[in-house]
């Protein structure tokens, strides 16, 4: 395979790139003028191929991951995030958990988020719950509310998706607070994330927490968020909440 470098990762991705897929991906991820992914560049590597390519690059230095995250090519950034997820998982293993390493990874990730390199929904969804979520599981969570206060669509989505790790651990409180704060953001990708996280609370934690939120907020919720949130409720209950808008 050669050296563990960003250039080597990029080279291997280039070998499996497909020009037809690149056109389809650019359309799917809304890269046209004025769209949420405006200007993003794809080379045409689907996720299964990308994961196969990056598997031998476990242990890629963080400085080289940062090079990938600064690439103009979407698949390079996604590859960097997938490798970073693996680094975080190794640093968090219960035997010999490396706190200093975890902190380095989180700082690198948040710096990339803040400079706009984690800038599409797939990049956020593939990383936030695996990097920031586990880090904050037993720590204060003010960081997520700081991100949620930013105007950036992607920082807000990182805040919500990071909390998915808490939901999976049976803790819905932080997600509920974030959803309350972000309900008024009518951008589609925030509405979808709010509804998705609420749905997961009902599914994984306690349905009464979900219905309590809906009792309080359904009339003010956007159609998309409400549709996602009520997706797994019985038909009659789903119809009731949707009728409150």
PyMOL commands that set and color helices and strands:
alter all, ss='L'
color gray80, all
select helices_A, chain A and resi 6-16+19-28+47-57+62-69+74-91+99-114+121-125+128-136+142-148+153-162+164-168+173-182+188-204+207-220+223-229+235-242
alter helices_A, ss='H'
color red, helices_A
deselect
rebuild
show_as cartoon
